[in-house]
Amino acid sequence: MKSITINGSQRESVGKKAAKALRNAGQVPCVLYGGDKPVHFAAAELAFSKLVYTPNAHTVVINLEGGETFSAVLQDIQFHPVTDRILHVDFYQLFEDKEIALDIPVNLVGNSKGVKNGGILRRNNRKLRVKALPANLPDFIEVDITPLKIGDKVAVSELANEKYTFLHTDNTVVCQIKTSRTAVVEDDEEEEGAEAPAAEATQE
């Protein structure tokens, strides 16, 4: 999984007044959980743009002044209700030998046969929650929708692999092709019709 580096400095004061002063200076108060004790630090608001304003999943390398470095994932983020400025960010520390649960985006590839015939592609889950060691976390989960016909669907059970575990029931639907008023004859029927002339020619 791709990683984003955030440079920050450890916070000595953690009260509301200190947090407000940091925000006024363009800094975001942050807390790193998961270790022996919480680590309070602050980083420039601009440092979070590639982490927050993206549909992709990333791990984070937190570099603090003084040389301390932590691997982490974004756990929670608070925005101002009016300005949408980042108010606070929580991270969770990663360890190489400890599994972590994370929401991973689903990427659909290919052109569905059902959509070509007028069906409608419905994305039931744009992200799936997986559990894995940090080294096995995927950037995204790829689903090939090319063979899907009208009425077909892809369930989590079809995406199972050895690197990570899905935290969903096996019958959770990832995407499906729904029928519509403009849908035409199903693919199999068209293919049978196309093969008929060749069969007759053979008999002659």
C-alpha positions in Angstrom: 0.0 0.0 0.0 1.2 3.5 -0.8 2.3 5.7 2.1 2.1 9.4 2.8 4.6 11.2 5.0 3.4 13.8 7.5 6.0 15.9 9.3 5.0 17.2 12.7 6.1 18.3 16.1 5.1 16.8 19.5 2.7 18.8 21.6 3.4 19.8 25.1 0.0 21.3 25.9 -3.2 19.4 25.0 -5.9 21.7 26.3 -8.6 23.5 24.2 -6.8 26.8 24.3 -3.6 25.2 23.0 -5.5 23.4 20.2 -7.2 26.7 19.2 -3.8 28.4 19.1 -2.5 25.7 16.9 -5.4 26.0 14.4 -5.0 29.7 14.3 -1.4 29.1 13.2 -2.4 26.7 10.4 -1.6 23.6 12.4 -3.9 20.5 13.1 -3.9 18.9 16.6 -3.4 15.1 16.2 -3.2 12.0 18.4 -1.5 8.7 17.7 -3.1 5.7 19.4 -2.2 2.0 19.5 1.3 2.3 21.2 2.3 2.2 24.8 0.7 5.6 25.3 -1.0 8.2 23.1 1.3 10.5 21.2 0.1 14.1 20.9 1.5 16.1 18.0 0.6 18.8 15.5 1.2 19.1 11.7 0.5 21.7 9.0 -3.0 21.6 7.7 -1.7 21.4 4.1 0.1 18.2 4.9 -3.2 16.3 5.1 -4.5 17.2 1.6 -3.2 14.0 -0.1 -4.4 11.8 2.8 -7.9 13.2 3.3 -9.2 14.5 0.0 -8.8 11.2 -1.9 -10.9 8.1 -2.3 -7.7 6.0 -2.1 -6.4 4.2 1.1 -3.0 5.0 2.4 -0.7 4.2 5.3 1.0 7.1 7.0 4.6 7.7 8.1 4.6 10.3 10.9 8.0 12.0 11.3 8.3 14.1 14.4 10.9 16.6 15.3 13.7 14.9 17.2 13.8 11.9 14.9 10.8 9.8 16.1 9.0 8.0 13.3 5.8 6.0 13.4 3.8 4.0 10.9 0.1 4.5 11.1 -3.3 4.7 9.5 -5.9 7.4 9.6 -8.6 6.4 12.2 -10.8 9.5 12.6 -11.0 13.1 11.4 -13.1 16.0 12.5 -14.1 18.9 10.3 -15.5 22.3 11.1 -19.2 22.2 10.4 -19.2 25.5 8.5 -15.7 26.0 7.0 -14.8 22.3 6.5 -11.4 23.0 7.9 -9.7 20.1 9.6 -10.1 20.4 13.4 -8.5 17.2 14.7 -7.1 13.9 13.4 -6.7 10.6 15.1 -4.2 8.0 13.9 -3.6 4.3 14.9 -0.1 3.0 15.0 0.9 0.0 12.8 3.1 -2.9 13.8 4.5 -5.3 11.3 3.3 -8.4 13.2 -0.1 -7.1 14.2 -3.2 -7.2 11.9 -5.2 -4.0 11.3 -8.7 -3.4 9.9 -9.0 -0.9 7.2 -11.6 0.2 4.5 -10.2 -0.4 1.0 -11.7 1.1 -2.1 -13.2 -1.1 -4.8 -12.0 -0.5 -8.4 -14.3 -1.9 -11.2 -12.6 -2.7 -14.5 -13.8 -3.9 -17.8 -17.1 -3.3 -19.7 -20.0 -5.4 -18.6 -22.0 -7.4 -21.2 -25.2 -6.6 -19.3 -24.5 -2.8 -19.4 -23.9 -3.0 -23.1 -27.3 -4.6 -23.4 -29.0 -1.7 -21.6 -28.6 -2.9 -18.0 -27.6 -0.7 -15.1 -24.5 -1.1 -13.0 -25.1 -0.7 -9.3 -22.2 -0.3 -6.9 -23.5 -1.6 -3.6 -20.2 -1.2 -1.8 -17.6 1.3 -2.9 -15.3 0.2 -0.1 -14.7 -3.1 1.7 -13.3 -3.5 5.2 -10.4 -6.0 5.3 -8.1 -7.2 8.1 -4.5 -7.9 7.3 -0.9 -7.4 8.3 0.3 -3.9 7.2 2.5 -5.4 4.5 -0.5 -7.2 3.0 -2.9 -4.3 2.8 -3.9 -3.7 -0.8 -4.1 -0.2 -2.4 -7.5 -1.2 -3.8 -9.6 -4.3 -4.5 -10.1 -4.9 -8.3 -13.2 -6.4 -9.7 -13.5 -7.4 -13.3 -17.2 -6.8 -14.4 -16.6 -7.8 -18.1 -18.5 -11.2 -17.8 -21.5 -9.9 -15.9 -24.8 -10.1 -17.6 -28.2 -8.6 -16.6 -29.1 -10.1 -13.2 -25.5 -11.1 -12.3 -23.7 -9.9 -9.2 -20.4 -10.1 -7.5 -20.3 -11.2 -3.8 -17.5 -10.9 -1.3 -17.0 -14.7 -1.3 -15.8 -14.5 -5.0 -13.0 -12.1 -3.9 -11.5 -14.2 -1.2 -7.7 -14.5 -1.1 -4.9 -15.5 1.3 -3.4 -12.1 1.9 -6.3 -10.5 3.8 -9.6 -11.3 5.3 -12.9 -9.6 4.5 -14.9 -8.3 7.5 -18.2 -8.9 5.7 -20.5 -11.9 5.2 -19.7 -14.0 2.2 -23.0 -13.0 0.5 -22.4 -9.2 0.8 -23.0 -7.8 -2.7 -20.2 -5.7 -4.1 -21.8 -4.8 -7.4 -24.6 -6.0 -9.7 -26.2 -5.5 -13.1 -29.8 -4.5 -12.8 -32.4 -4.6 -15.6 -33.9 -1.5 -17.1 -36.6 -0.5 -19.5 -34.1 -0.2 -22.3 -32.5 -3.6 -21.7 -32.4 -5.8 -24.8 -32.4 -9.6 -25.3 -29.9 -11.4 -23.0 -26.4 -12.1 -24.2 -26.8 -15.9 -24.4 -29.8 -15.7 -26.7 -28.0 -13.3 -29.0 -25.0 -15.6 -29.2 -27.2 -18.6 -30.0 -28.8 -16.6 -32.8 -25.5 -15.6 -34.2 -24.3 -19.2 -34.2 -27.3 -20.6 -36.1 -26.3 -19.6 -39.7 -22.9 -21.2 -39.2 -24.6 -24.5 -38.2 -26.9 -24.5 -41.2 -24.0 -23.9 -43.5 -22.2 -26.9 -42.1 -25.2 -29.1 -42.7 -25.3 -28.1 -46.4 
